[in-house]
Amino acid sequence: MKVVIVGGVAGGASLAARLRRLDENAQIVMFERGSYISFANCGLPYYIGGIITDRDELLLQTPESMGARFDVDVRINSEVVGIDRAAKTVQVKSGGETYSESYDVLALSPGSSPIVPKMEGVDSDKVMKLWTIPDMDKIAAAAKGAKSAVVIGGGFIGVEMAENLTHAGLDVILIEMMDQVMPNLDFDMAQILHKHMSAKGVKLALNQGVKGIKDTDVGVTVITDRAQISAGFAVMSIGVRPNSELAKDCGLELGERGGIVVDVSLKTSDENIYAVGDVAQVNNFVSGEKTMIPLAGPANKMGRMAADNICGMNRVYKGTQGSSVVKVFDMSAASTGLNEKQLSGMGKKINDDYRVTVLHPLNHAGYYPGGEKMCLKVIFDTDGKVLGAQAVGGEGVDKRIDVIATAIRFGASADDLQELELCYAPPFSSGKDPVNMAGFTAENILGNVTANITFDELADLPDDTVLLDVRTPGEVKWGAIEGSVNIPVDDLRARIGELDKDKDYVVYCAVGIRAHTACRILINNGFRSVRNLAGGYSTYGVASKDYTIG
């Protein structure tokens, strides 16, 4: 059997290694149009920021090491420019010449490429992108000779670049067309990052679309629909598109967004051709919708699974749920499954189709020194099935999202979250882990013990709704929701006669715990409409601020 693999890095390299472990006699040929077949692309920003100091650490496999260990015929600087499905050959351009290579099985892992919009100035040498090792080297060199940089785009790479260019000593402005960075997060969660990034010196130009870029004597000027922003150079990071041109030209079926359609075995519309990684259109594990989620973890797993199926093992790819984490200075932001924006895009409505709980726990026991606060948001349907989760904060964020990601994979409900038995010792967690707490609060909502309301629902409240602040007067001095009535929770029973039972109440404290107690006091005393503000003033105080320049 002769297997030809187009593209290395995560999917292609994993496929080649697994295939060789399963079949010592297979002939394996890998084509890579660049000079590097397997490198840590997720680590590139950290070399630019000086966090990773040894460039060679980013090179996971070289053609020589791949050939020696796995007996793979690796051909770098060799671009596959065509596929003849009838003849089962690929056309390869290398060294100024083009030749044909036959295959029994073809595996496509060409990945994706950064989107470069058609606008003035994007072809300038001072406008860069980060996708490959040479890209990294170019930005690192530019950073040494500049005092400032503009990052265009607030996704994973954009945020990581903003952080690492700041670490490199540059003044950084991040421009994003949307009203938030990190589209995998909901706005209320992204606002925590906005506050933190601003505090670290990154200027955020949100809600600004880029119209063009002009070279100057000292750098570039980025023209947005609201401002002109100058810096030493610019890094373009507005998203990626699948490298599916080969598949399109040879007639393979593509999805609406250009991804290669594959079945559960990762086989394309041609039974002799597989596709893995960023280029493959797969199912969203939670919603079942067709999607492309360009992450290294799924790409590696797809490569391994395709190799298994090439060898006749009949493995099934069940979908990608988008579990991810990003470091943002001293914080982390992680997510898995669906967020509210995605649910809204699917026509789902809060309260009718799904519910939300938001909490602000410490990562470990409060009495143990060094506790770090996180914000944890869990989304679940009206039957309790967990649909997604997001967390932003200090140490322990990734652990909680990993637990919930695992729970989602096995169809867990909110009830299951509260029953999970997780590791506990004071330096690591609390007796009631944040994941358990999310389960407790979700069950309170589902069981009508205490209804809640989210930050963005406040804008739709009737004018006569009473906002009841149950924090202490000292806390109120640091900020409160305009128009609130303050009665500390410990005084509520004695002062309950000051409140009208027939009015609607939204109760809040710092994070929601005292407000839950206050809600139960009111409900047990005959108040007809009482809701707890999800995340309390900790969420409201951050989410209601504007961290945008210009």
Phi, psi and omega in degrees: 000131177248120181246124176254130181245128179257107179103143181251242180051231189286298186293309184294318181292321178296319179298314182297316182294315180294320181299318180293323179296329181274332186219106182285342186262350181295144172267119185243122178240127179243128177253132176227123184287340176264196183262354186234125184268334183207106180222161184277081185297332178289345180266355185302316181300330186282339170288319179298323180278357179083006178286315171263120187260337182260107182302324183294338179297340181277349182266101187284320177217140172255164176305323182292315182290325178293321179291320183291316185278321189244004178052049177254132177279094185266125180238102179275169183051036182231109185260125173282119186250355180194155177230127174253098186293325181293317181274350184055055176225158170241148177260130187239130177255123182206131177060032178084000180239159178236134180220167179256145176228131182275162176211154166266318176230136179245133178240122182261120177221054184280355176073210180225173180227150178298140176285126175242108185290156176277103178202165180300131170091354184289343180273002180295146176294343180270001175250116189238170174224162179238108180214331184230173177300314176300323175301314180301314181299321181293316180292319179300319178293318180296322182295329181289336183252011184235160176254344183210160179211151173249129173254125181255108181117133185245031174278200183305305185293319180300315180293317178296323178293320178300316179297311188284330173291327173295316176301328180283000175097011183264152167280129188237134170243128178254123179255129180222132182292326179279178180272010181203159168274170174053081183295346176286348178258155169280161187304316183298328178281321179296329180300329176297319177292321178303313180299315183292316180296320178298318180295332179273001174102357178279124177273130184254117175255081183272163181058034181232117176271137181278130181256335181178169181224135179238137172290144172232175180296333185245005181160233180223157170238121179266124182260118177253180179283002179227344187200172170240121188241121184254146178198175181292323177201172181232145173244120181270123183211068186255008178132179182228160174229148183291142177276073186254016183299317179302314181296318180297315184295331181263005172089014175289151182288132178243156176274181183299326182264010175093000178284154179282125179289127177232157174269188184292345177268000182073020176271140179279190177292351172255124186295346180260005184232130176250160174220138183220161174083206186304332187280345187269134172274123183235181175269140168291124187299326184275310186270338184082355181286155177289138185203168168228123182235100187281084179232150184293322182300305177301322181298317178298316181293322177296319178300315179297316183293321177298320177298318177302316183288327175300327180269012172083024185269352174057052176274152183241126175271116189270357177121168181246134181252358171078031177292129185206160176213147178223140174272132178229091186055244183269005180244166170231151175228124183228155179205161174207151178071211185267147172252177183294324179299317179295317180296320177298319178296338178270004180085012180272145181239140177298144183078317178284317186243334181209165179229165185224141168233141181228130178220162184232069181277165168277157182286339175212185185306136185296331181279348177272133186300149172087016179298140179240133183280147173227160170249124182242125180239126180237134181245134183215154181279177187289349173265358177099352181294130181287126182256331183183167179206151177222147177214138177225134179160208183270214184301141176100354179299312183297323182298317182292319179291325176299319178298314182290325176299319177295319179299317178299319182301331181253019172071033185290157174252171176301325178299323178295323181299319182288341181263354179299134178261105186248158183300137178221129162203149187311323180287348189244329184197195173238166178303326171250098183298153175310325177294319176298318181297322176299320177295318179299312183292324177296318179294326175299321180290312182294327181271008180058029173288314173213121174284156176229171179219139182269164182308313186283347175281345182300327183296340183260010182289144171300151185298332184271006176294136179266124173266112185254114180265115184255020174279175178283157177304326178297321178292322182299328180299335182277354179142145179206163176286131183305133178087004182288152170258130183255116169225108181304145185302326181287345178259357192295318181298320182288334185249014185297336179293346178283351186250146180268118184295339185271357179269164176272138183236137165245118186255138177215153172229212181286315185228349177120346184287308178295326179295325176299315177299317179297319178300317180293324176299314182294314181299316181289348177254017171091011176287134192274331185221103185225128177227147180264131178286115182300125179081352176060202181291339178298321175284312183300315185299327178274315186293335184270357180273162176245115182255015185268140173269157173076000000 
